[in-house]
């Protein structure tokens, strides 16, 4: 397989075409942004952590029946993935109150939730990713009802698999964001699963081991990413 021209540069990744029309290569950067790009910085080594951790998680999910875009890890930063059409939704699952949920609904961070929350945001930087419901998604033509149903059931299954996996690493999965893509008519899990896209808290101390350390200027950002690599057995 030959790597060709750059197709896209996002906030945390670059995407390159290949000579196979069904495949592309994602390259993970150390660039970090928060608050829709208003805060910018670098987290040294983040690209390597996110690439390797994401691939590890996607392989675990595949073994448990979740279809993903993952094809092959080329090196520490670059991975071959299926060339999907991204469904323009950020699919968020919350197991404990935190972040924008705590702020919006006035629930103190760390509060228990009676049941998990599945949330859809319309992926749009100019609009700041507004919350959308099933009706909005259909009316705006973002996905079909069948796709919404598939995405919802996959997201909740992924939640359970990830809760169980991270518990064994002494980590609580507080919440996370997923993105899905269309590949030859099938919905597959795409994008990444990493400390950029999940809230990870130490199960005992509740220490934050994710991008909130960058978002909230808490320090120890690189250390938290490195700690997560250790916890999952990749370092
Ligand atoms: P919140 O809505 O509380 O800010 O985020 C909920 C969860 O989804 C967090 O784990 C957060 O990392 C993830 N998340 C939500 N929106 C984004 C986004 O635009 N980019 C990234 N990397 N993660 C997001």
py3Dmol code that shows the C-alpha trace and the ligand (Angstrom):
import py3Dmol

protein = """\
ATOM      1  CA  UNK A   1       0.000   0.000   0.000  1.00  0.00           C
ATOM      2  CA  UNK A   2       1.282   3.439  -0.952  1.00  0.00           C
ATOM      3  CA  UNK A   3       0.530   6.579   1.077  1.00  0.00           C
ATOM      4  CA  UNK A   4      -0.643   9.451  -1.138  1.00  0.00           C
ATOM      5  CA  UNK A   5      -1.775  13.059  -0.637  1.00  0.00           C
ATOM      6  CA  UNK A   6      -3.101  14.587   2.591  1.00  0.00           C
ATOM      7  CA  UNK A   7      -6.907  14.605   2.513  1.00  0.00           C
ATOM      8  CA  UNK A   8      -7.572  16.511   5.706  1.00  0.00           C
ATOM      9  CA  UNK A   9      -5.914  18.034   8.735  1.00  0.00           C
ATOM     10  CA  UNK A  10      -7.967  18.083  11.920  1.00  0.00           C
ATOM     11  CA  UNK A  11      -7.139  19.394  15.372  1.00  0.00           C
ATOM     12  CA  UNK A  12      -5.411  16.205  16.531  1.00  0.00           C
ATOM     13  CA  UNK A  13      -4.880  14.119  13.389  1.00  0.00           C
ATOM     14  CA  UNK A  14      -3.969  14.243   9.723  1.00  0.00           C
ATOM     15  CA  UNK A  15      -5.589  11.907   7.209  1.00  0.00           C
ATOM     16  CA  UNK A  16      -3.826  10.705   4.051  1.00  0.00           C
ATOM     17  CA  UNK A  17      -5.181   8.946   0.960  1.00  0.00           C
ATOM     18  CA  UNK A  18      -3.636   5.654  -0.155  1.00  0.00           C
ATOM     19  CA  UNK A  19      -3.558   3.827  -3.491  1.00  0.00           C
ATOM     20  CA  UNK A  20      -6.449   1.706  -2.182  1.00  0.00           C
ATOM     21  CA  UNK A  21      -9.700   3.704  -2.476  1.00  0.00           C
ATOM     22  CA  UNK A  22     -11.119   1.868   0.571  1.00  0.00           C
ATOM     23  CA  UNK A  23      -8.253   2.749   2.914  1.00  0.00           C
ATOM     24  CA  UNK A  24      -6.602   5.829   4.371  1.00  0.00           C
ATOM     25  CA  UNK A  25      -3.888   6.514   6.920  1.00  0.00           C
ATOM     26  CA  UNK A  26      -4.431   8.588  10.066  1.00  0.00           C
ATOM     27  CA  UNK A  27      -1.435  10.263  11.632  1.00  0.00           C
ATOM     28  CA  UNK A  28      -1.773  11.388  15.260  1.00  0.00           C
ATOM     29  CA  UNK A  29      -0.272  14.765  16.282  1.00  0.00           C
ATOM     30  CA  UNK A  30       0.810  16.100  19.679  1.00  0.00           C
ATOM     31  CA  UNK A  31      -1.322  19.238  19.116  1.00  0.00           C
ATOM     32  CA  UNK A  32      -3.961  19.733  21.773  1.00  0.00           C
ATOM     33  CA  UNK A  33      -6.998  21.984  21.607  1.00  0.00           C
ATOM     34  CA  UNK A  34      -9.927  22.542  23.921  1.00  0.00           C
ATOM     35  CA  UNK A  35     -13.111  24.598  23.983  1.00  0.00           C
ATOM     36  CA  UNK A  36     -13.618  24.234  20.241  1.00  0.00           C
ATOM     37  CA  UNK A  37     -10.079  25.353  19.406  1.00  0.00           C
ATOM     38  CA  UNK A  38     -10.046  28.436  21.651  1.00  0.00           C
ATOM     39  CA  UNK A  39      -7.327  26.882  23.840  1.00  0.00           C
ATOM     40  CA  UNK A  40      -4.270  25.513  22.044  1.00  0.00           C
ATOM     41  CA  UNK A  41      -1.164  23.693  23.215  1.00  0.00           C
ATOM     42  CA  UNK A  42       1.052  20.663  22.840  1.00  0.00           C
ATOM     43  CA  UNK A  43       1.007  17.492  24.886  1.00  0.00           C
ATOM     44  CA  UNK A  44       4.372  15.845  24.226  1.00  0.00           C
ATOM     45  CA  UNK A  45       3.913  12.206  23.216  1.00  0.00           C
ATOM     46  CA  UNK A  46       0.113  12.442  23.029  1.00  0.00           C
ATOM     47  CA  UNK A  47      -0.004  11.328  19.389  1.00  0.00           C
ATOM     48  CA  UNK A  48       1.772   8.092  20.258  1.00  0.00           C
ATOM     49  CA  UNK A  49      -0.448   7.408  23.278  1.00  0.00           C
ATOM     50  CA  UNK A  50      -3.672   8.120  21.400  1.00  0.00           C
ATOM     51  CA  UNK A  51      -2.686   6.085  18.343  1.00  0.00           C
ATOM     52  CA  UNK A  52      -1.554   3.032  20.312  1.00  0.00           C
ATOM     53  CA  UNK A  53      -4.323   3.159  22.919  1.00  0.00           C
ATOM     54  CA  UNK A  54      -7.034   3.699  20.338  1.00  0.00           C
ATOM     55  CA  UNK A  55      -5.845   0.760  18.237  1.00  0.00           C
ATOM     56  CA  UNK A  56      -5.655  -1.418  21.348  1.00  0.00           C
ATOM     57  CA  UNK A  57      -9.234  -0.497  22.309  1.00  0.00           C
ATOM     58  CA  UNK A  58     -10.554  -0.996  18.765  1.00  0.00           C
ATOM     59  CA  UNK A  59      -8.988  -4.487  18.676  1.00  0.00           C
ATOM     60  CA  UNK A  60     -10.598  -5.323  22.043  1.00  0.00           C
ATOM     61  CA  UNK A  61     -13.976  -4.104  20.763  1.00  0.00           C
ATOM     62  CA  UNK A  62     -13.607  -6.061  17.480  1.00  0.00           C
ATOM     63  CA  UNK A  63     -12.977  -9.215  19.541  1.00  0.00           C
ATOM     64  CA  UNK A  64     -16.301  -8.481  21.207  1.00  0.00           C
ATOM     65  CA  UNK A  65     -18.310  -8.100  18.017  1.00  0.00           C
ATOM     66  CA  UNK A  66     -18.062  -4.328  17.424  1.00  0.00           C
ATOM     67  CA  UNK A  67     -17.140  -3.450  13.836  1.00  0.00           C
ATOM     68  CA  UNK A  68     -14.591  -0.605  13.638  1.00  0.00           C
ATOM     69  CA  UNK A  69     -12.567   1.275  11.033  1.00  0.00           C
ATOM     70  CA  UNK A  70      -9.286  -0.211  12.355  1.00  0.00           C
ATOM     71  CA  UNK A  71      -7.105  -2.068   9.825  1.00  0.00           C
ATOM     72  CA  UNK A  72      -3.409  -1.993  10.793  1.00  0.00           C
ATOM     73  CA  UNK A  73      -1.009  -0.029  12.993  1.00  0.00           C
ATOM     74  CA  UNK A  74       1.937   1.107  10.836  1.00  0.00           C
ATOM     75  CA  UNK A  75       4.066   2.666  13.575  1.00  0.00           C
ATOM     76  CA  UNK A  76       3.715   4.645  16.828  1.00  0.00           C
ATOM     77  CA  UNK A  77       1.753   7.483  15.205  1.00  0.00           C
ATOM     78  CA  UNK A  78       0.264   6.134  11.960  1.00  0.00           C
ATOM     79  CA  UNK A  79      -2.564   3.671  11.380  1.00  0.00           C
ATOM     80  CA  UNK A  80      -4.361   2.314   8.329  1.00  0.00           C
ATOM     81  CA  UNK A  81      -8.125   2.637   8.660  1.00  0.00           C
ATOM     82  CA  UNK A  82     -11.122   2.038   6.432  1.00  0.00           C
ATOM     83  CA  UNK A  83     -12.075   5.156   4.495  1.00  0.00           C
ATOM     84  CA  UNK A  84     -15.454   5.912   6.012  1.00  0.00           C
ATOM     85  CA  UNK A  85     -17.914   8.741   5.576  1.00  0.00           C
ATOM     86  CA  UNK A  86     -18.155  10.220   9.072  1.00  0.00           C
ATOM     87  CA  UNK A  87     -21.701  10.547  10.453  1.00  0.00           C
ATOM     88  CA  UNK A  88     -21.701  14.183  11.662  1.00  0.00           C
ATOM     89  CA  UNK A  89     -22.602  13.308  15.245  1.00  0.00           C
ATOM     90  CA  UNK A  90     -20.578  13.247  18.443  1.00  0.00           C
ATOM     91  CA  UNK A  91     -22.010  10.324  20.369  1.00  0.00           C
ATOM     92  CA  UNK A  92     -21.433  10.828  24.087  1.00  0.00           C
ATOM     93  CA  UNK A  93     -22.047   8.260  26.809  1.00  0.00           C
ATOM     94  CA  UNK A  94     -22.006   9.365  30.451  1.00  0.00           C
ATOM     95  CA  UNK A  95     -21.761   7.050  33.458  1.00  0.00           C
ATOM     96  CA  UNK A  96     -21.158   9.756  36.063  1.00  0.00           C
ATOM     97  CA  UNK A  97     -21.918  13.505  36.095  1.00  0.00           C
ATOM     98  CA  UNK A  98     -19.017  15.621  34.795  1.00  0.00           C
ATOM     99  CA  UNK A  99     -18.055  18.340  32.340  1.00  0.00           C
ATOM    100  CA  UNK A 100     -20.716  20.027  30.238  1.00  0.00           C
ATOM    101  CA  UNK A 101     -23.458  17.811  31.723  1.00  0.00           C
ATOM    102  CA  UNK A 102     -22.690  19.005  35.265  1.00  0.00           C
ATOM    103  CA  UNK A 103     -22.661  22.618  34.103  1.00  0.00           C
ATOM    104  CA  UNK A 104     -25.795  22.443  31.961  1.00  0.00           C
ATOM    105  CA  UNK A 105     -27.981  20.495  34.379  1.00  0.00           C
ATOM    106  CA  UNK A 106     -26.570  21.822  37.685  1.00  0.00           C
ATOM    107  CA  UNK A 107     -25.406  18.414  38.906  1.00  0.00           C
ATOM    108  CA  UNK A 108     -22.130  18.488  40.897  1.00  0.00           C
ATOM    109  CA  UNK A 109     -19.247  16.778  39.128  1.00  0.00           C
ATOM    110  CA  UNK A 110     -18.816  13.235  40.407  1.00  0.00           C
ATOM    111  CA  UNK A 111     -22.494  12.703  41.247  1.00  0.00           C
ATOM    112  CA  UNK A 112     -23.943   9.249  40.577  1.00  0.00           C
ATOM    113  CA  UNK A 113     -26.370   8.873  37.680  1.00  0.00           C
ATOM    114  CA  UNK A 114     -29.360   6.524  38.035  1.00  0.00           C
ATOM    115  CA  UNK A 115     -28.628   5.161  34.550  1.00  0.00           C
ATOM    116  CA  UNK A 116     -26.171   5.887  31.712  1.00  0.00           C
ATOM    117  CA  UNK A 117     -26.904   8.862  29.452  1.00  0.00           C
ATOM    118  CA  UNK A 118     -26.622   8.656  25.667  1.00  0.00           C
ATOM    119  CA  UNK A 119     -26.244  12.078  24.084  1.00  0.00           C
ATOM    120  CA  UNK A 120     -25.912  13.212  20.470  1.00  0.00           C
ATOM    121  CA  UNK A 121     -24.203  16.456  19.494  1.00  0.00           C
ATOM    122  CA  UNK A 122     -24.242  17.786  15.927  1.00  0.00           C
ATOM    123  CA  UNK A 123     -20.568  17.845  14.876  1.00  0.00           C
ATOM    124  CA  UNK A 124     -20.143  21.444  13.774  1.00  0.00           C
ATOM    125  CA  UNK A 125     -17.308  23.757  14.867  1.00  0.00           C
ATOM    126  CA  UNK A 126     -19.073  26.980  13.768  1.00  0.00           C
ATOM    127  CA  UNK A 127     -22.155  25.975  15.817  1.00  0.00           C
ATOM    128  CA  UNK A 128     -20.140  24.681  18.821  1.00  0.00           C
ATOM    129  CA  UNK A 129     -21.512  21.111  18.512  1.00  0.00           C
ATOM    130  CA  UNK A 130     -25.117  21.727  19.643  1.00  0.00           C
ATOM    131  CA  UNK A 131     -27.059  18.975  21.428  1.00  0.00           C
ATOM    132  CA  UNK A 132     -29.553  17.271  19.094  1.00  0.00           C
ATOM    133  CA  UNK A 133     -32.286  14.682  19.663  1.00  0.00           C
ATOM    134  CA  UNK A 134     -33.659  11.949  17.402  1.00  0.00           C
ATOM    135  CA  UNK A 135     -36.059  14.400  15.717  1.00  0.00           C
ATOM    136  CA  UNK A 136     -33.297  16.957  15.016  1.00  0.00           C
ATOM    137  CA  UNK A 137     -31.093  14.245  13.507  1.00  0.00           C
ATOM    138  CA  UNK A 138     -33.862  13.074  11.146  1.00  0.00           C
ATOM    139  CA  UNK A 139     -35.054  16.596  10.260  1.00  0.00           C
ATOM    140  CA  UNK A 140     -31.512  17.758   9.495  1.00  0.00           C
ATOM    141  CA  UNK A 141     -30.825  14.570   7.503  1.00  0.00           C
ATOM    142  CA  UNK A 142     -27.742  13.745   9.606  1.00  0.00           C
ATOM    143  CA  UNK A 143     -28.577  10.015   9.810  1.00  0.00           C
ATOM    144  CA  UNK A 144     -31.488   7.644   9.143  1.00  0.00           C
ATOM    145  CA  UNK A 145     -33.587   6.114  11.935  1.00  0.00           C
ATOM    146  CA  UNK A 146     -31.964   2.740  11.248  1.00  0.00           C
ATOM    147  CA  UNK A 147     -28.512   4.313  11.590  1.00  0.00           C
ATOM    148  CA  UNK A 148     -29.496   6.101  14.821  1.00  0.00           C
ATOM    149  CA  UNK A 149     -30.763   2.803  16.277  1.00  0.00           C
ATOM    150  CA  UNK A 150     -27.569   0.976  15.263  1.00  0.00           C
ATOM    151  CA  UNK A 151     -25.344   3.742  16.663  1.00  0.00           C
ATOM    152  CA  UNK A 152     -27.291   3.845  19.947  1.00  0.00           C
ATOM    153  CA  UNK A 153     -27.100   0.100  20.521  1.00  0.00           C
ATOM    154  CA  UNK A 154     -23.394  -0.036  19.543  1.00  0.00           C
ATOM    155  CA  UNK A 155     -22.562   2.916  21.845  1.00  0.00           C
ATOM    156  CA  UNK A 156     -24.253   1.298  24.849  1.00  0.00           C
ATOM    157  CA  UNK A 157     -22.562  -2.055  24.173  1.00  0.00           C
ATOM    158  CA  UNK A 158     -19.187  -0.268  23.839  1.00  0.00           C
ATOM    159  CA  UNK A 159     -19.899   1.488  27.153  1.00  0.00           C
ATOM    160  CA  UNK A 160     -20.373  -1.820  28.967  1.00  0.00           C
ATOM    161  CA  UNK A 161     -17.294  -3.401  27.371  1.00  0.00           C
ATOM    162  CA  UNK A 162     -15.149  -0.366  28.220  1.00  0.00           C
ATOM    163  CA  UNK A 163     -16.464  -0.032  31.807  1.00  0.00           C
ATOM    164  CA  UNK A 164     -15.511  -3.679  32.419  1.00  0.00           C
ATOM    165  CA  UNK A 165     -12.126  -3.315  30.713  1.00  0.00           C
ATOM    166  CA  UNK A 166     -11.063  -0.137  32.547  1.00  0.00           C
ATOM    167  CA  UNK A 167     -12.273  -1.421  35.922  1.00  0.00           C
ATOM    168  CA  UNK A 168      -9.571  -4.104  35.647  1.00  0.00           C
ATOM    169  CA  UNK A 169      -7.046  -1.243  35.215  1.00  0.00           C
ATOM    170  CA  UNK A 170      -8.379   0.436  38.392  1.00  0.00           C
ATOM    171  CA  UNK A 171      -9.888   3.186  36.262  1.00  0.00           C
ATOM    172  CA  UNK A 172     -13.451   4.470  36.242  1.00  0.00           C
ATOM    173  CA  UNK A 173     -14.855   5.352  32.821  1.00  0.00           C
ATOM    174  CA  UNK A 174     -16.747   8.568  33.654  1.00  0.00           C
ATOM    175  CA  UNK A 175     -17.808   9.507  30.110  1.00  0.00           C
ATOM    176  CA  UNK A 176     -16.563   9.416  26.518  1.00  0.00           C
ATOM    177  CA  UNK A 177     -17.238  10.561  22.974  1.00  0.00           C
ATOM    178  CA  UNK A 178     -17.500   8.284  19.942  1.00  0.00           C
ATOM    179  CA  UNK A 179     -17.797   8.922  16.222  1.00  0.00           C
ATOM    180  CA  UNK A 180     -19.202   6.501  13.685  1.00  0.00           C
ATOM    181  CA  UNK A 181     -18.734   6.167   9.927  1.00  0.00           C
ATOM    182  CA  UNK A 182     -20.454   4.589   6.936  1.00  0.00           C
ATOM    183  CA  UNK A 183     -18.410   1.963   5.098  1.00  0.00           C
ATOM    184  CA  UNK A 184     -20.060   0.191   2.153  1.00  0.00           C
ATOM    185  CA  UNK A 185     -23.475   0.705   3.762  1.00  0.00           C
ATOM    186  CA  UNK A 186     -22.449  -0.480   7.217  1.00  0.00           C
ATOM    187  CA  UNK A 187     -22.088   1.630  10.374  1.00  0.00           C
ATOM    188  CA  UNK A 188     -18.646   1.143  11.946  1.00  0.00           C
ATOM    189  CA  UNK A 189     -16.950   2.759  14.926  1.00  0.00           C
ATOM    190  CA  UNK A 190     -14.436   5.385  13.720  1.00  0.00           C
ATOM    191  CA  UNK A 191     -12.255   8.223  15.086  1.00  0.00           C
ATOM    192  CA  UNK A 192     -10.429   7.350  18.333  1.00  0.00           C
ATOM    193  CA  UNK A 193     -10.746   6.192  21.927  1.00  0.00           C
ATOM    194  CA  UNK A 194      -8.103   7.896  24.056  1.00  0.00           C
ATOM    195  CA  UNK A 195      -7.551  10.251  27.006  1.00  0.00           C
ATOM    196  CA  UNK A 196      -8.518  13.033  24.557  1.00  0.00           C
ATOM    197  CA  UNK A 197     -11.997  11.606  24.134  1.00  0.00           C
ATOM    198  CA  UNK A 198     -12.721   9.896  27.467  1.00  0.00           C
ATOM    199  CA  UNK A 199     -12.801  10.957  31.106  1.00  0.00           C
ATOM    200  CA  UNK A 200     -10.763   8.471  33.129  1.00  0.00           C
ATOM    201  CA  UNK A 201     -10.641   8.718  36.935  1.00  0.00           C
ATOM    202  CA  UNK A 202      -8.550   6.558  39.238  1.00  0.00           C
ATOM    203  CA  UNK A 203     -11.036   4.182  40.841  1.00  0.00           C
ATOM    204  CA  UNK A 204      -9.787   4.829  44.397  1.00  0.00           C
ATOM    205  CA  UNK A 205      -8.439   8.401  44.460  1.00  0.00           C
ATOM    206  CA  UNK A 206     -10.613   9.858  41.612  1.00  0.00           C
ATOM    207  CA  UNK A 207      -7.446  11.472  40.237  1.00  0.00           C
ATOM    208  CA  UNK A 208      -8.082  12.660  36.665  1.00  0.00           C
ATOM    209  CA  UNK A 209      -6.067  10.726  34.054  1.00  0.00           C
ATOM    210  CA  UNK A 210      -7.262  12.450  30.882  1.00  0.00           C
ATOM    211  CA  UNK A 211      -7.426  15.660  28.854  1.00  0.00           C
ATOM    212  CA  UNK A 212      -9.293  17.522  31.605  1.00  0.00           C
ATOM    213  CA  UNK A 213      -5.812  18.111  33.095  1.00  0.00           C
ATOM    214  CA  UNK A 214      -5.017  20.163  29.961  1.00  0.00           C
ATOM    215  CA  UNK A 215      -8.464  21.778  29.672  1.00  0.00           C
ATOM    216  CA  UNK A 216      -8.372  22.887  33.323  1.00  0.00           C
ATOM    217  CA  UNK A 217      -4.639  23.766  33.599  1.00  0.00           C
ATOM    218  CA  UNK A 218      -4.108  21.148  36.299  1.00  0.00           C
ATOM    219  CA  UNK A 219      -0.547  20.190  35.302  1.00  0.00           C
ATOM    220  CA  UNK A 220       0.709  16.618  35.071  1.00  0.00           C
ATOM    221  CA  UNK A 221      -0.838  16.232  31.606  1.00  0.00           C
ATOM    222  CA  UNK A 222       1.880  14.116  29.950  1.00  0.00           C
ATOM    223  CA  UNK A 223       2.178  12.067  33.146  1.00  0.00           C
ATOM    224  CA  UNK A 224      -1.551  11.275  33.091  1.00  0.00           C
ATOM    225  CA  UNK A 225      -1.415  10.072  29.464  1.00  0.00           C
ATOM    226  CA  UNK A 226       1.667   7.956  30.297  1.00  0.00           C
ATOM    227  CA  UNK A 227      -0.078   6.534  33.373  1.00  0.00           C
ATOM    228  CA  UNK A 228      -3.051   5.424  31.241  1.00  0.00           C
ATOM    229  CA  UNK A 229      -0.641   3.598  28.897  1.00  0.00           C
ATOM    230  CA  UNK A 230       0.765   1.773  31.930  1.00  0.00           C
ATOM    231  CA  UNK A 231      -2.674   0.947  33.302  1.00  0.00           C
ATOM    232  CA  UNK A 232      -3.748  -0.745  30.055  1.00  0.00           C
ATOM    233  CA  UNK A 233      -0.438  -2.623  29.778  1.00  0.00           C
ATOM    234  CA  UNK A 234       1.055  -0.767  26.791  1.00  0.00           C
ATOM    235  CA  UNK A 235       4.010   0.778  28.667  1.00  0.00           C
TER     236      UNK A 235
END
"""
ligand_1 = """\
24
LIG
P -18.412 17.186 27.793
O -19.674 17.279 26.984
O -18.685 16.935 29.244
O -17.467 18.314 27.538
O -17.641 15.895 27.256
C -18.129 14.595 27.486
C -17.096 13.564 27.051
O -16.976 13.567 25.643
C -15.694 13.822 27.598
O -15.091 12.571 27.878
C -14.966 14.512 26.458
O -13.604 14.149 26.430
C -15.688 13.971 25.227
N -15.889 15.015 24.213
C -16.997 15.764 23.996
N -16.815 16.614 22.967
C -15.571 16.397 22.523
C -14.787 16.978 21.465
O -15.221 17.844 20.697
N -13.527 16.504 21.337
C -13.000 15.539 22.144
N -11.738 15.133 21.968
N -13.720 14.957 23.137
C -14.980 15.381 23.321
"""
view = py3Dmol.view(width=600, height=400)
view.addModel(protein, "pdb")
view.setStyle({"model": 0}, {"cartoon": {"style": "trace"}})
view.addModel(ligand_1, "xyz")
view.setStyle({"model": 1}, {"stick": {}})
view.zoomTo()
view.show()
